[in-house]
Amino acid sequence: MSQRSLTRRSFISIAAAGLAGAAWARPASWLRPNAQAKRVLVLLEQGGVSHIDTFDPKPGAPAEHRSPFGPITTKIPGVHFTELCQKTAQVADKLTLVRCMRQPTPGIGDSHPKGTQYLLSGEAPGGPVEMPDIGSVVASLLGSPCSYLPPSIMVPGNHEQAAMTRVGFLHPKYKVFKTGGRDLSDPKWSVPNLGLLAGIDERRFRDRQDLLSNLDVGLAGAATADVDGMQAAAAQAVDMLTNPLTRRAFDFETESEATRDRYGRGHRGQCYLLGRKLIEADVRFVTIDVREPLTKDTPGGSNMNWDHHDFIYSEGSTAIQGGGPGAGRWGIGTWPMMGSTDQAFSALIEDLDQRGLLEDTLVCFITEFGRTPKINDRKGRDHWTHAFTFLFAGAGVPGGQVVGSTDEEGGYITSPMSYTIEDYAATVYEKLGIDREQPILTPENRPIFLAHRGRPIPELF
Amino acid sequence: MTHWILFVLLLQISPEAPSIERLVVHPAQATLVGRRARLRPVVLGLGSDGRWLDLTQQAELIPSGAQVTVTGDGHVIPESDGEARVVVRAEGREASLEISVRDQSRAHPVDFERETLAILTRQGCNAGSCHGSPNGKGGFSLSLFAYDPAQDAVVLTRDAYARRTNVFDPEASLLLMKPTLGVTHVGGRRLEPGGLAFDILRRWIEEGTRPSPEAAPRLEGLRLEPGPQVVRYFPHAYQQLRAVALFEGGLETDVTDIVTYQSSDPGVAAVDRAGFVQAVAPGACAIMVRYLDQLESMHVTFVRDVEGFTWTEPETDHLVDRLIGERLKLLQVPPSPLCDDGTFLRRSSLDLTGLLPTPETTEWYFAAPAALRREQLIERLLASEEHARYWARRRADLLRLRSDNLKDAAAPFADWLLDTTRANRPFDDVVRELLTEDGPQSAFYETVPTPDAVTETTTQLFMGSRLACAKCHNHPYERWTQRDYYRIAAAFHEGVSHPRTGESMVPWASESVKAAGDVAQRRARFADWLTDSDNAFFAAVEANRIWAALFGRGLVEPIDDFRSSNPASVPALLDALAGELVRSGFDRRHLIRLITSSRTYQRSSHPVALNRSDRTLFSHQRARLLSAEQICDAVSRVTEEAHFEEVAQKIESVVTEREQSRASLRARQPEWIAEVRHRLERQVVPALSPWRASEVFRDENAFETAFAPESTVWSAGAEGWTEHPEWQDGQVHPLSLPPQSALYLTRTLALSEAHRLALALGSDDGLKVWVNEEQVLSRDVARGVQPDQDRVEVDFPAGESRLLIAIINRGGAAGFTFRLEAQAIDAELARLVRLEPTERTDADRAALDDWQRSEDPGWVRLEERLSALEAERSNRFETQKLLTDASGERARFLETFGQPKRESPCACERSNEPTLPQALQLLNGELVDRRVRRAGEVYAARENEALVEALYLTAFCRPPNAEERSVALRFLSGRARGEAIEDLVWALINTKEFLFQH
């Protein structure tokens, strides 16, 4: 076949693909060469992590509003965390801290559902078009190198705000896949529908497949794109169900005891560890949205996110007699909160680094907003959208860097630069080499520019 | 040799070029006003084969006087005032064009809005992906498609240090430099120096960037030539268009070269900036032409003669078959033959009721005379409760009918919707009632509380218009303007003004703000306008929804996106169906009957050789994935049919038992009357302690979780609980509870002797009640609190009893209310028992019977059991529920298969595309697994041969063929029986024939 006819043929097939799904047609020049990130791992610590008590300590704040957790040194000379971040301090040389994050539209993102949607989609909710999650957009544009797992996965994705994930105007196949799981450290845990059901061993499953292939003949002549689509989905599902690699990706037994210990043996540690395993399996976009479960050891801890409106420094439950907005949580200094987080996050960075995955994996530690510099009359801290901290690592993000600064109390940004959720989203797209100058089209042909109000955070490149 | 082959090929393509018999030129006469006027004549020829073709390119234009000249590219331009004639010659034929020329001695400045902005739109400058995007591009921001001329003028003449337009050196203007790449332009080359567009922009700058004159005539419309419908045949599959702007006062201007063209389907036709349309492939589409705020489209059809095409369909006067047939004949696409009877049974049952047919229906159908069975089936299905429920449910999806937003208003609204569907009320009446009358349907306005929401929802639901675009700018693909949007909003709410101009909006369908009246009057006027039979949208949108429900695809698709740039695939049919709907008095069932009786509906889903690629002309049915609810129900039908036969038997036996109970109660009535009289003599008053409240317990599954108090309170009491002496019985007490949490309340109740008391409670949301360790009530609901939502009668012993209740909040507000029903014996009952038997009327006796039964625990239990069984029977299917009540694995299953959350009026909220999680659910999901196991149990007693027969009939409405029978029987006989049945049912569920409607 001559060079000429080859070109012509590929042209025809591109044109045909474009016609089949005009709304999904992409210009061929979508990707930029030399993208720094091949995958993204997002640690969505939901509820609003207090920046003052963790990565942006303020020892000079007035005593009545000061965090009881004092500053410690880190691997970055002259940069301090609070003592709740001992282990993370030891991997700080691999991180960039952005201490000048803010929400430009606090009226929109100042609630947990909307704030979470804001983080997931990278755009303030309530616009004329409901935006899909960043992960779904990435899945639709780049697909995933891992054929046996979905391109965008959330672990475990079963908390109240995980309902804020959106596939929007994209095809439902780009919807984030949620693993579920109340406690991943429970040896009985498995992904629903992903391991074969009890009573159906592999032999029986194959028997069923054989029978099905003998009986599934009725629509052969009337196949439509949807019939073929279902056939393809079923084939992929069978592959997922029987492929040893799938099981391996979710099997903690393949990890050494030392590794599992290093991440922390509870739910959070194992979720973070699963994040690493999925990244290792080459899943394009992984989001960890974890909170420790209620157990007999954590009475009152029925909803352990970071929304510390009451008794933020409690050594156990933060509940106030008679109820209050802080009910269900534990104090920030406890194991289920910063203890397990410090353990798991530092382990993750170390582990990714040792495996060489930090080279081309962008890791983002994010939260909806920070918490008030002043302690309220219930001994808690409320929502604060004017300044908070995100952490980044990998995929060309410089190590040992601090970007931006806040005032003596951690209330307002004092640095010349400040960045928004939209800038975060723009950063993720940019790292993946996605050209934001080209709009994606909704089925109504409305052009959508990704993170169009944001620009990539320059210090991360 | 080669030449010979070429010759044969040529012969096949055009056997003999037809001669041209007649020429027609558009326009036949015209007036050219002003020096810069231009005219682009379009020349058509009628061939000896009866087909028209475009001869504009090859026609020769010969002016007869000095008043006009003809340019090299076929435009007529004016020279001096007067009358002229242009002779048109082509293919040996002649026609002529009369022209009068005016205003040649006056200046003819460029009009900013009508020319400059039109050019910017035409060149793509203000498109959504360029400077028309919300933030513009490169600091240069124009209004989308020039909806805001005043703002654009400022941006072009003053912003950016006025460098965009340079009056002193026009060609140094950025507006001209950038798009001609005189300086770098990220958007690339957009303008040719010296071209018409360039010339207009340059002149406008040179003339001083003046705004449009105040008194310029208003644009009233656009006319496209050669006509609204154009059919052209390969190899002459092209057509030059001509666009004429119609201004106030009758002035017509040729705007062919400054309007914007767009093809609705670039796979069928391409159009260039000069308005030349060329076929890409055979088919039909619309060419949309935009000029200022006007939009018009021309429907073009391109036909390629298909070798071997013959038309063998019988002559028909069936509306649907005739119009579809005309279209298929024109495009030379043969239809598929009719489907077989079994397929028709399955298809129409799923379409009309959402369900696979019951074994009884299948038996009845095949027993009916073959010539009549399809018709009779449609009548039977249309008359069924299942049809009303399924179609009402589909509408409920779009009306945001949810218990979590409407609370207690949801169920009555759903009932109203079901009643109107069941009664087949005229659709215009139903919509008028929905929009204007007080009643359960008023809940509609609660689902759309803001002016924006009600505007966008109403127009999308009933006019198929996605007006949301016009909220912020004129609709890019439709005539809707921003003003229209806010005028419609003003029809629903008072005080609506235009966000850009601040102008107070005249409500839609009202004459003026003053005459608009109150909201009720505005809404009534809007509803009258909407449902008027002259409203082009109303009937067509509903007809299209009905069509789409029966074919899986609308004539207009997406079904609620009507716009001139998205034409119906068979426009004449949509018009005819809309007309039929109006003529029948908006009888929706009439339309369903009409469509399902057509050969078009009854065609096979197997394509034939020449219609395989057709997706839009309905030459054959197309296999489509069952909806979420349909799959769920089909799985239950095929796995649990036997179980529901059991339910029917149980109902029968409970009814018998109830009759016996009725008789024995009658016999015991004198004793009961004596007991009531005894009660009347001494009434018992209980002593109640104040309520005490526990701490709040949380869990993802709060209702199912048994928190500590359920076990501890009976022994340990309510030590450490918070006392609430302020909570008065009979009042509603709001509680502050987080989502998915439970609060326990307890109190004691002391009686001097054993006695039966009725507790009346209300809760937001779920409720559980115990008395002395025994649970007496459990309600897993989401609702707002109202007094007396639940009532339970309890036999209390003498002495102290403990009452425990749990309030479970699913989310949002929480609260409860409690009271003991009046212990005093009802005055009416007192009167009845005091009467002598002879003094009682029939009504008294019936009242006494009812009273006695209501006090009898045995009778009450029977009634409850019966209604539970009936609910199980009638409400067992997801397709039949107007309000979704799924939770747990069922909810996950339905969500995976695209059940909408009912948050939008858009039909697109439901997705029916196959996905990986769906395949996982089917192959390996809990719901399928549980039901398949059940099938293993309920079918265990069946004999193999009969079982295979029955399963095929239920799943596919056909018996198995010989090979399928032998495969299935071999499988069943070689394995452990229960597992083998499970595996067989599992395999049938996973076949495409099962999962798809075909």
Contacts between the chains, C-beta under 8 A, distances in Angstrom:
chain1	res1	chain2	res2	distance
A	19	B	267	4.5
A	22	B	266	7.8
A	22	B	267	7.5
A	128	B	468	6.4
A	128	B	469	7.8
A	128	B	471	7.1
A	128	B	472	6.6
A	150	B	916	6.3
A	158	B	700	7.2
A	160	B	739	6.2
A	160	B	740	7.5
A	171	B	913	6.4
A	172	B	898	6.5
A	172	B	911	4.7
A	172	B	913	5.8
A	172	B	915	5.2
A	173	B	913	7.1
A	173	B	915	4.7
A	173	B	916	6.6
A	175	B	915	7.3
A	175	B	917	7.7
A	177	B	916	7.8
A	177	B	917	6.8
A	182	B	700	7.3
A	192	B	925	8.0
A	192	B	926	7.0
A	193	B	917	7.5
A	193	B	920	4.2
A	193	B	921	6.3
A	193	B	924	5.0
A	193	B	925	5.2
A	193	B	926	7.5
A	194	B	920	7.0
A	194	B	924	7.7
A	196	B	924	6.4
A	197	B	924	6.0
A	197	B	926	7.4
A	197	B	929	5.2
A	200	B	924	7.5
A	200	B	929	7.6
A	204	B	979	7.3
A	204	B	983	7.2
A	207	B	983	6.4
A	208	B	983	5.1
A	208	B	986	5.7
A	208	B	987	6.0
A	211	B	967	7.4
A	211	B	971	5.6
A	211	B	983	6.1
A	211	B	984	6.9
A	211	B	987	4.5
A	212	B	986	7.9
A	212	B	987	4.3
A	212	B	990	5.3
A	212	B	991	6.9
A	214	B	967	4.8
A	215	B	964	6.1
A	215	B	967	6.3
A	215	B	968	7.3
A	215	B	987	5.4
A	215	B	988	6.8
A	215	B	991	5.8
A	216	B	987	7.7
A	216	B	990	7.1
A	216	B	991	4.3
A	216	B	992	6.1
A	216	B	993	7.4
A	218	B	956	6.9
A	218	B	991	6.2
A	218	B	992	6.7
A	218	B	993	3.1
A	219	B	605	7.9
A	219	B	623	5.8
A	219	B	992	4.4
A	219	B	993	5.3
A	219	B	996	6.1
A	219	B	998	6.2
A	221	B	606	4.4
A	221	B	607	7.6
A	222	B	604	7.7
A	222	B	605	4.2
A	222	B	606	4.8
A	222	B	607	7.3
A	222	B	622	7.7
A	222	B	623	4.8
A	222	B	998	5.5
A	223	B	623	7.2
A	224	B	622	5.3
A	224	B	623	5.1
A	224	B	624	7.3
A	226	B	623	7.0
A	226	B	624	6.3
A	226	B	625	5.3
A	226	B	912	7.7
A	226	B	913	6.8
A	226	B	914	5.8
A	226	B	996	7.5
A	227	B	623	5.3
A	227	B	992	5.5
A	227	B	996	6.1
A	229	B	913	6.7
A	229	B	914	4.1
A	230	B	625	6.6
A	230	B	914	3.9
A	230	B	918	7.6
A	230	B	919	7.0
A	230	B	992	6.4
A	230	B	995	6.4
A	230	B	996	7.7
A	231	B	992	7.0
A	232	B	914	7.9
A	233	B	914	5.0
A	233	B	915	6.1
A	233	B	916	5.1
A	233	B	918	6.5
A	233	B	919	4.0
A	234	B	919	4.4
A	234	B	922	7.4
A	234	B	923	6.5
A	234	B	990	7.3
A	236	B	916	5.7
A	236	B	919	6.9
A	237	B	916	6.0
A	237	B	919	3.7
A	237	B	920	4.9
A	237	B	923	5.3
A	237	B	924	7.3
A	238	B	923	6.7
A	240	B	916	7.7
A	240	B	920	7.2
A	241	B	920	7.5
A	241	B	923	6.7
A	241	B	924	5.8
A	294	B	698	7.4
A	294	B	699	6.9
A	302	B	697	7.0
A	302	B	698	3.0
A	302	B	699	6.0
A	302	B	741	7.4
A	303	B	698	5.5
A	303	B	738	6.9
A	319	B	695	7.2
A	319	B	696	7.7
A	321	B	695	7.8
A	321	B	722	7.7
A	322	B	722	6.6
A	323	B	696	5.5
A	323	B	736	5.4
A	323	B	737	7.4
A	327	B	696	5.8
A	327	B	698	7.4
A	327	B	738	6.1
A	328	B	698	5.0
A	328	B	738	6.4
A	328	B	741	7.9
A	437	B	186	7.6
A	439	B	128	7.5
A	439	B	129	4.8
A	439	B	133	7.8
A	443	B	558	7.4
A	443	B	908	7.4
A	444	B	466	6.8
A	444	B	469	8.0
A	444	B	477	7.9
A	444	B	561	7.1
A	445	B	477	7.7
A	446	B	128	6.4
A	446	B	469	7.7
A	446	B	476	7.9
A	447	B	127	7.7
A	447	B	128	4.5
A	447	B	129	3.9
A	447	B	133	6.9
A	449	B	129	8.0
A	449	B	133	6.3
A	452	B	133	7.2
A	452	B	134	7.3
A	452	B	135	6.0
A	453	B	135	7.1
